[in-house]
Each structure stands twice: as C-alpha cells, then as structure tokens.
Amino acid sequence: MLLPVLAVLVLAVLALLPSAAVATNYTVGDEKGWNPKVDYTAWVKKHKPFYKGDWLLFQYQNGRSDVVQVDEVGYDNCNKESAITSHNKGTSYAFQLKEAKDYFFICSYGYCYSGMKLAVTVKKGSASSSSSSSSSSDSDSDSSPTPASKSSSKSAAAVPLAAGRGVASFAAVVGAAAMLLRML
C-alpha cells in the first residue's frame, strides 16, 4: 500500500520540478585544442548555440600559446592592448560564459594573424536537460534550450537549483510532499 503511494508522490514531485539547468563544457578546437592551423570559425558553427553558463576549455602548449580575451576591435586587429583577461600559465584555461553577449579571444603570440582567434555569441537563458540534440538556429530566443551533449568535445555539468530559478516552487513541492508523507 505504501509503495504505490510513494511512487505516485515521487512522480508528482519530479513532474513539478523545473528542468535542471545544465551547463555545457566545450573543448575549444575539439581534439586539436587551442593551436595554430585550426578553423575556429567552423568550430563555432559546429557547436553553436552557446548559452549563458556554458564553459570554454582552452587546451594549449605552455609557452607556445596564450588565451587573451579582447573586445571586437582587438579581435579584428589581433591586438591585445585592451585585453580584458589574459592567461598563459599551465596547459589549459577554463572560461565561463557568464553573460549573453559576444566574446572574443585571440592568441597574442602571433598566431592570431593566421586565424588563431575565436568569436562566440552567447544567448540568454540557460541550457536545459530536456532539449534536442542539435540546433543550427541563429535566432536569439531567450528560451532556446542547449543540448546537453553534441560531441565528445563537450560535456554537461548540472547547475544547482539555488543558483537559479525554481527554488520557491521546489520548496513548495517539498513541503507538500512532507505533508502527504505525514498523512500516511
């Protein structure tokens, strides 16, 4: 008697919960990494759309490359003079896309002039675990979901509910579930 009631209760709670937000981790350049002679424009087209909360992982050779976040002018001119951030230690750098906007990255070791630069447009909203597996839409919809996984170059990481929406409704559902359990 108790097991069917609990099963229905669990299903009801799960149905009322908002989709868990999922951030996607992208390895820039896939298996080629952040290196010269990689077509980063094609890489962006392959993996877009990007959403607020996603991560870019730059993997490079220490001493041979760096990752410099610049504005659009710095990107167009391969100029690090107005760098927003710069990273050249170790062999990798993880960057979270925290805002819906355009992000620009270059390598300031001279490789930018041969294409070692990355421009990413980040959409509003966040990824959802209940999304489709691919998208080629260029629309800037606030509710477009992000695929949890499109290729081996990216992986999903759950974002805690406390970090976003749904906390109040989650608390209400948990309270209702507790009351139902007390009645049993």
Secondary structure by P-SEA (a helix, b strand, c coil): caaaaaaaaaaaaaaaccccbbbbbbccccccccccccaaaaaaaacccccccbbbbbbbccccbbbbbbcaaaaaaccccccccccccccbbbbbccccbbbbbbccccccccccbbbbbbbcbbbbcccccccccccccccbbbbccccccbbbbbcccccccaaaaaaaaaaaaaaaaaac
